[in-house]
Amino acid sequence: MDFPNDELTGRLITLIQHLLGAEAKVPQPFPVDQQLSDIGISSLKMVNLMLSVETAFDIMIPQADITPENFHSVATIRILVERTLQAKPAA
């Protein structure tokens, strides 16, 4: 998957870099297709990432969508966020 470096992708990368911490060595440009566990996201950090994504995008990720496949990489999280935003009722 090749996503443009848009605002949504940028926000996701920022969340992940924050969770990894300033000392983390992350390739540049950020590998949007790389498995997050390969760049240092542990299972505990993955839970924090899910909560951060919900907060940052003001969404509630459906329980059925909280799967390893949907949190595999920035690219898969991006698809999940877009899908969840589209399903969100208008305020």
N, C-alpha and C positions, 0 to 999 in steps of 0.2 A: 504494500500500500504506500502510496506517495501522496502525502497531504501537504498542502501549502503551509508555510510558516505563518499561519493566521493567528488571530487573537485567542481562539479557543485552544489551539495547540500550544501556544505560548503560555497561557495560564496553566495548563496541565504540566508543562515542563517546569514552570516556576514552583508549583506545588511539590513536584517530585524532588527537585533540587533542594528545596527547603527541608523536606523529610530526610534526605540523605545527609544534609549538613554541609557546612562550608569546606570541610576537609576532604570531601568525597572527590574522587577523580572520575569525571564523567567526560566521555568523548565529545568533541565539538566538531560539527554540529551534533546536537543531541540525537541519539539513534531512536527515532520514533517507532521503529519496528522491532527493536531489541527487547527481549524478555526482561522485565523489570528486576527479577531476581538475579539476573546476570550482572546488573549494575549496582546491586547492593540493597535492594528493597527486600527486607525480611518479611515474614508473615505478620509480625506485629506492626511493622511500618505499612504493610498493605492495608490493614484494618484502618490505620490512621489516614491513609491516602483515601480510602473510600469515604470516610467521614469528612475529610477536607474537600473532596469533590462535591459532596452533597451541600456543604456549606457554601463553597465558592460559587456554585452555580444555582443555589437556591432550589434544589431538587431533592426528591426522595427516590432513591434507587429502589425499584421493586425487589422484594426478596428473591424472586425467581431469577433476577439479573445479577445477583451477587455471586458470581462464579469465577473460577480461575481464568476461564477463557476471556471474560469481559475485562479482566484486570491484568492481562498478559503483557501489554505494552501501552505506550502512549496512544498509538493508533487505535487499539481496541477500546481503550477508555474513551477516546474521542467519539467513536461510533456510538458507544453506550450513552454518553452525555447528549449527543445530538438526538438520539432516539427518545431519550427520557424528556428532553426539552420539548420535542415535538408533541409528545403525549400529554404534556402538562396543560391543564385547563388555563385559559386566559384569565388573568386577574381582574 
